[in-house]
Amino acid sequence: MEIRFSRHAKRRIKLYELSEIRIKEIIEHNFLKHYTTNEKIEIMSEGLKIIVKSDKKGITVITAYPFRKKVSR
């Protein structure tokens, strides 16, 4: 199964100095178990939020960015 990155995702990866290889590893570990066609999935792992969409050709990473945990006051 092919994992592709959208232009937006590539820009976010560069902006936040993330690793495409690490993102692929996270997707393979967390997403491939739940693979279905035409479904958007949010993956939150290791301080990253990754939005992916699956289709017949494979998986497209829509965006990826570090997330902050909400601080309750």
Secondary structure, DSSP 8 states (H G I E B T S, - for coil): -EEEE-HHHHHHHHHTT--HHHHHHHHHHHTGGG--TT-EEEEEETTEEEEEEEETTEEEEEEEEE-------
